[in-house]
Amino acid sequence: MIPHARPSFDASFSQAVQAVVDSGYTACHTKAAQLEREICVRVGQDDAVAVDSGTSALMLAIRALSASNTIKKVGIPAYACASLLFAVRAAGCEAVCMDCNHDLRLDQDKAVAIAADLDALILVHPFGMLEPLVKESWPCPVIEDIAQAAGAMLDGQAVGSFGDVSIASFYATKPWGGAYGGMVMGDLEVCTEVRHMSNPDVTGFKQSYVGHHQLSDIHAALALVRLQCSKNEMQQRRQHMTWLDQRLPDRYVQSLSNRQFGSAYRYIIRAENNAETLIQHLRNHGIAASLPVQKPLNMATSDICDGAYQAWKDCISLPLLPTMSQHEYQQYERGLKVCFSC
Ligand SMILES: Cc1ncc(COP(=O)(O)O)c(C=O)c1O
């Protein structure tokens, strides 16, 4: 089976982990601090705090914003990872879902109408595609989520630099993936607040929320190595995208042309109402295609999001790997030929 995603770990990853273990200090924040500095520079925010996951990063970002604003309702894209919904709930807030367009980015008119009643907004670059709405001004603070688009540029500016606060994930399959981990990026005030909430040993009893959210130096070491190869891997995924473009019927290639911009994280096509059947067919032919999103998040709220519902029925994420063997290319091509009659 061609896997849906496959992070590669060469000897430099093992050496980086071994060096941390050999040092005898796996949780003293040396590597995590180095990762924070590197990401600050890459993203162009004032400060960054390494935490244990992207989901925690979202929850902590919302809680940090709550220190200076009343945050009750938080807008999230309906067609997105369930972590967003759970992070909002874990921050003690209510999630309000915003619908997507046919290209899976937010419907601007609907988002603007909803935002008037929100206290904060999470904007995602979906599946590595760029979300230009991060450039707009909003009536509430914006958390820019670059979990899937880390390393991408929008109008010559790094994603992650647009939000009032930004978050990243170091989950294994993400563009900056090591194993687990996340980052909150923002101004000194927000990041200080996040630090206080992330380490029970350095904070005061007055803090309303504190959890053990620090990133271990082993996880940070893995993410640091990934940062070094992430640009090259993005280029490799882009080449794989072109390979897929050349092998799929035009109507599938054109169904989501926006995927070519950003971090080339996922290769998504729309197969009018036929996602489940076609995914099964692809799997039967050795291609581990997958739903990009398990369920639209508005199924957990009372919001109506027809665009997200239709995306759920239509969309398929095809394996997009930085490297494949010759044998895998042949197997992938054979499977595509059968499933798409091309
Ligand atoms: C857009 C987005 N944000 C946040 C997260 C959460 O990241 P993590 O898995 O590190 O908790 C994910 C995870 O899949 C994601 O896709």
The ligand as a MOL file (V3000), in Angstrom:
LIG
                    3D

  0  0  0     0  0            999 V3000
M  V30 BEGIN CTAB
M  V30 COUNTS 16 16 0 0 0
M  V30 BEGIN ATOM
M  V30 1 C -4.6850 22.7100 11.0540 0
M  V30 2 C -4.2860 21.9920 12.2980 0
M  V30 3 N -4.1290 22.6890 13.4330 0
M  V30 4 C -3.7580 22.0940 14.5840 0
M  V30 5 C -3.5380 20.7420 14.6490 0
M  V30 6 C -3.1490 20.1060 15.9410 0
M  V30 7 O -1.7990 19.7250 15.9500 0
M  V30 8 P -1.2650 18.5080 16.8510 0
M  V30 9 O -1.5600 17.2450 16.1330 0
M  V30 10 O 0.1990 18.7800 16.9740 0
M  V30 11 O -1.9610 18.5920 18.1660 0
M  V30 12 C -3.6800 19.9700 13.4920 0
M  V30 13 C -3.4720 18.5090 13.5590 0
M  V30 14 O -3.7000 17.7390 12.7110 0
M  V30 15 C -4.0690 20.6150 12.2860 0
M  V30 16 O -4.2250 19.9190 11.1480 0
M  V30 END ATOM
M  V30 BEGIN BOND
M  V30 1 1 1 2
M  V30 2 1 2 3
M  V30 3 2 2 15
M  V30 4 2 3 4
M  V30 5 1 4 5
M  V30 6 1 5 6
M  V30 7 2 5 12
M  V30 8 1 6 7
M  V30 9 1 7 8
M  V30 10 2 8 9
M  V30 11 1 8 10
M  V30 12 1 8 11
M  V30 13 1 12 13
M  V30 14 1 12 15
M  V30 15 2 13 14
M  V30 16 1 15 16
M  V30 END BOND
M  V30 END CTAB
M  END
